[in-house]
Amino acid sequence: GESVGLHLPTLSVQEGDNSIINCAYSNSASDYFIWYKQESGKGPQFIIDIRSNMDKRQGQRVTVLLNKTVKHLSLQIAATQPGDSAVYFCAENPGASKIIFGSGTRLSIRP
Amino acid sequence: DSGVTQTPKHLITATGQRVTLRCSPRSGDLSVYWYQQSLDQGLQFLIQYYNGEERAKGNILERFSAQQFPDLHSELNLSSLELGDSALYFCASRAGGDGTEAFFGQGTRLTVV
């Protein structure tokens, strides 16, 4: 099906360290990108977004970087906490109103 | 709470049956999206409606159909159910078109036995 690719299916990080989750997208026409967090048994929750006219955007403890040249997105989480344990999805908006999701990266936190 | 409501939360049905999943979008949101998520998989885009009209279609099976009503709620109909249709079905709503985030409901877990 239509999807955005992810580099790693799982990521284990020490509590307090920074996490970096990567994502490759395929459609060069995509002009809007979103990161979602999905906790077990819940719906995806919006974290942060970025438009294609930007290469960096910061939120609270999170930063998204966009490299349009290589069609790559990353989500950086600073000072990772146990509550950050979840599956993280990147999604792209390739026009025609679609929002296409990647397969997800599971983030686990080591105490 | 995202403001998107999906009912029912859980549904168990037999193969060959038909079910209807319901979604109420956030107040004022015109776009509704449907996604399917199988166990430990990503979200597969099924279909999108905008203000009552079909706007975009993904890999939706012919056995599945959807509609959005004048009050903007949406229903996803799944018929001739197969074991492989067991999944989480999510609805999301969005205020407008491109360039804004979508808000997701808590999903309907469908189990086909």
Interface residues (C-beta under 8 A of the other chain):
Chain A: G1 E2 S3 D31 Y32 I34 Y36 K42 G43 P44 Q45 F46 D49 R51 F89 N93 G95 A96 S97 K98 I99 I100 F101 G102 S103 G104
Chain B: S2 V4 S31 Y33 Y35 Q41 G42 L43 Q44 F45 Q48 Y50 R55 A56 G58 N59 F90 A92 G97 D98 G99 E101 A102 F103 F104 G105 Q106 G107
